[in-house]
């Protein structure tokens, strides 16, 4: 018996009505049923692909977590109750390797980490009534952070050293806006491509951050950690400041503090730049790594905006006098 669950955001391709329910799955793809015209249909996000984005994305992720091709096929078939072939999975891995860049370093990682090893560490923090899933990639920490040993120590010791009380009592980075004069560079880069690809497997807007962060941590060669807690005391404002960095990367000898912002082009530049600047400042303080080695950026599927926090003209005087 089909459990009726109305879907508010989908229209029937035949009658254009919204009286839609989920109607089981076919080859891993969600089937929908229109109760007005009795039409069954599948929403396709990947052109010329038989299987759903979730099947393809999870297959690539299993492989990049160290599973063999045979193991990957078995896991996907068991999870989605389908019969995808080894050749299909192999073709997906090669086709999407242009932006799933982890494939380039996968063989090097497997020399030190067996497929059975846990290369991703994860645990949750409860801060201000919200749950943050902090995760980091052990292999990429070893490979990319040779010159940033204090950052490695900071991330590895996070579980035991993060002061939860500080996050419950002090201001979040997103709550403060600084006087700021900065220059941003607009690009369309790897982060945009990864977001566009990963979010095709996300059916609910509330899950976008988690889906994207997990995908980038597994399949991007430069992402080392997600939802990274940062805390410090801002002496000029005489206030404790804290927050969680969405995505932390190391590339071209610099540390990148990234924030996924849906509709990035419509964000208030001053507000988001203040938030990212405080993230970078806090991480620089906690790790004793010079701020000149940091870059900040916010992005979505279409745009990427980057600035150098060391070069910009920031003032610690808050616009909001109450702060």
Buried (B, 14 or more C-beta within 10 A) or exposed (E): EEEEEEBEEBBBEEEEEBBBBBBEBBBBBBBBBBEEEEBEBBEEBBEEBBBBBBBBBBBBBBBBBBBEBEBBBBBBBEBBEBEBEEEBBBEBBEEBBEBBBBBEBBEEBBEEBEEEBEBBBEEEBEBEEEEBBBBBBBBBBBBBBEEBEEBBEBBBEBEEEBEEEBBEEBBBBBBBBBEBEBEBEEBEEBBBBBBBBBBBBBBEEEEBBEBBBBBBBBBBBBBBBBBBBBBBBBEEBEBBBBBBBBBBBBBEEEBBBBBBBEEBEEBEEBBBBBBBBBBBBBBBBBBEBEBEBBBBBBBBBEBBBBBBBBEBEBEBEBBEEEB
